[in-house]
Amino acid sequence: MKFGAMIAPHIDDWRLLQHAESLGYDHGWVPDSQMIWSDCYAVLALAAANTSRIRLGTGVAIAPTRIAPVTAHSIATIARLARGRVFLGIGTGHTAMRVMGMKPMPPKEFAEYLRVVRGLLAGEEVEYTLRGETRAIRFLHRERHFIELERPIPIWVAANGPGALRATGAHGDGRISALYEPPELSRQSLGLIAEGAVKVGRRLPADFHTAALTTAVVLRPGETFASDRVIDECGSQVTAALHYCWEVQQQSGSAEHVPKPVRSLYEAYCAYVDAMPIPKEKRYLKVHEGHCSFLVPEERRFVTPEAIRTWCLAGTPDAIIHQLREAEEAGLREVTLLPPMDCARSVFADFAKNVIERY
């Protein structure tokens, strides 16, 4: 099992990744969401120049907000600073697009995007279409080392829907999902990934990576899931999950994706959103306030013990280790933690001492 540290990227907080490296984390992930955080590649550059072991990458880069050649060149530039320890996490933009009231990239377009990025990172010449024009493109001046392509840069895809999962199989080296995904759904997802690989005549790599995003709270003696510190340290992850569920329902018209244990809580959250004193067409601006960064006070009531159990890795050290062992046996290769900004340093340290060192 690998362990990842993901940060809400603030340009002043790049040292959190340096801190994660000192604690023994394997991967440092930096999300890409232009309306709520600092630029991910600026943060990665600072971290890459000031670390030596931890692998660094986007968590995840957003396809619709940057054309494919730009994404490829950006991560390949970071690879010049962190040679051999860079990965590209990439997705369709569930937050970065919805925070602007727009939809993520459609599956077919995403698959084409991944094809171009993969080819460019492999040093190939690829056919690329932009605004209706198709041209052959490749990176020039390779001998002057503006970018680093000599060492492979794995592509790990954030994928949930059938189209994105098949695209992952066709062009990806791994997948990141949510920790609360049921085992049977994970198996179905891996099946769709395999289908995508077969369709393009590709064999998935033996080390195909599977990572799960969550946050973690190690209970101290006398604490429960209703304790203030526990709510503080995982609240932003719980509410971000509610944000995601609400957005998906707006697009699909269904709430089937909401985990059964929290459906009544989700209904209460929807009532809260419906009561927001802002026009319905602008509610996405309010819904994403605090997203994966901090807990909005008005939403604290939604961080219930059941929600924590559903969306977070919380409990005693032994309980957390047991859960991780089961996940690893089911095929999970990495757990990635994204704590709220104000608690990130202590969450990473507690988890490293009580879980990673014992795992």
Secondary structure as UniProt FT lines:
FT   STRAND          2..6
FT   HELIX           11..13
FT   HELIX           15..23
FT   STRAND          27..30
FT   TURN            34..36
FT   HELIX           40..49
FT   STRAND          55..62
FT   HELIX           63..65
FT   HELIX           68..81
FT   TURN            83..84
FT   STRAND          86..91
FT   TURN            94..97
FT   HELIX           98..100
FT   HELIX           107..121
FT   TURN            122..123
FT   STRAND          126..130
FT   TURN            131..132
FT   STRAND          133..137
FT   HELIX           142..144
FT   STRAND          155..158
FT   HELIX           162..171
FT   STRAND          174..178
FT   TURN            179..180
FT   HELIX           183..199
FT   TURN            200..201
FT   TURN            206..207
FT   STRAND          209..214
FT   STRAND          216..218
FT   TURN            221..222
FT   TURN            225..226
FT   HELIX           228..252
FT   TURN            256..257
FT   HELIX           260..262
FT   HELIX           263..274
FT   HELIX           280..282
FT   HELIX           283..287
FT   TURN            288..293
FT   HELIX           297..302
FT   HELIX           305..311
FT   STRAND          313..315
FT   HELIX           317..329
FT   TURN            330..331
FT   STRAND          334..337
FT   HELIX           341..343
FT   HELIX           344..354
FT   HELIX           356..358
//
